[in-house]
Amino acid sequence: MNIVETILVFALIPLAIYGAFSLGTLRSKFAGTPRYRPGQEWEHPPLWWSANPDGVGARDTAAPDAAGAGRPTARGGARGSW
């Protein structure tokens, strides 16, 4: 291999690969919509988000079992007194 082939294989090809990956990651930054920055005026209506929209406002009630006790009240934790 002469010096030109060596530079091509060990320098230009890796630089081209790094350049392609860097352009791919920066593409979304240049093509995206403008982002909200702290201090800017908020131009959208308020939105309440819930992971379960069907369950908003519904209460979880535990039915008593045959012994008359409801759901266990133990919450666990990092204490040694179980």
C-alpha positions as CSV (number, residue, x, y, z in Angstrom):
1,M,0.0,0.0,0.0
2,N,1.3,3.4,-0.8
3,I,0.8,6.5,1.4
4,V,-2.3,7.7,-0.3
5,E,-4.1,4.4,0.1
6,T,-3.0,4.3,3.8
7,I,-4.4,7.8,4.5
8,L,-7.6,7.0,2.7
9,V,-8.2,3.8,4.6
10,F,-7.1,4.9,8.1
11,A,-8.1,8.6,8.1
12,L,-10.7,9.6,5.5
13,I,-13.0,6.7,5.7
14,P,-13.3,6.9,9.6
15,L,-13.8,10.7,9.3
16,A,-16.6,10.2,6.8
17,I,-18.3,7.7,9.1
18,Y,-18.0,10.1,12.1
19,G,-19.3,13.0,10.0
20,A,-22.3,11.0,8.8
21,F,-23.2,10.0,12.4
22,S,-22.8,13.6,13.6
23,L,-25.0,15.0,10.9
24,G,-27.6,12.4,11.6
25,T,-27.7,13.4,15.3
26,L,-27.8,17.1,14.6
27,R,-30.5,16.8,11.9
28,S,-33.4,16.9,14.4
29,K,-31.9,19.9,16.2
30,F,-32.1,22.0,13.0
31,A,-35.4,20.6,11.6
32,G,-37.4,20.7,14.9
33,T,-40.1,23.1,16.0
34,P,-39.1,25.9,18.3
35,R,-38.7,24.8,21.9
36,Y,-40.1,26.5,25.0
37,R,-37.5,28.3,27.0
38,P,-37.9,29.4,30.6
39,G,-39.1,33.0,30.8
40,Q,-41.0,32.8,27.5
41,E,-44.7,33.4,27.3
42,W,-46.7,30.1,27.3
43,E,-49.0,30.2,24.2
44,H,-50.9,27.0,24.7
45,P,-54.0,26.1,26.8
46,P,-53.5,24.3,30.1
47,L,-53.5,20.5,29.8
48,W,-54.0,18.1,32.7
49,W,-52.4,14.8,32.0
50,S,-53.4,11.5,33.5
51,A,-52.0,8.0,32.8
52,N,-55.5,6.6,33.1
53,P,-58.1,9.1,31.8
54,D,-60.9,6.6,32.4
55,G,-60.0,6.4,36.1
56,V,-59.8,10.2,36.8
57,G,-61.9,11.0,39.8
58,A,-62.6,7.3,40.5
59,R,-61.7,6.1,44.0
60,D,-60.2,2.7,44.7
61,T,-62.3,1.0,47.3
62,A,-61.3,-2.3,48.6
63,A,-64.1,-4.8,49.3
64,P,-63.8,-6.7,52.5
65,D,-62.9,-10.4,52.2
66,A,-64.6,-13.3,53.9
67,A,-62.8,-12.6,57.2
68,G,-64.2,-9.0,57.2
69,A,-60.8,-7.4,56.7
70,G,-60.2,-5.1,53.8
71,R,-56.9,-4.6,52.0
72,P,-53.8,-4.9,54.2
73,T,-52.6,-1.6,55.5
74,A,-48.9,-2.5,55.6
75,R,-46.9,-0.2,53.4
76,G,-43.4,-1.6,53.8
77,G,-40.4,0.6,54.0
78,A,-36.9,0.5,55.3
79,R,-37.7,-0.2,59.0
80,G,-36.8,-3.4,60.8
81,S,-40.1,-3.6,62.6
82,W,-42.4,-5.6,60.4
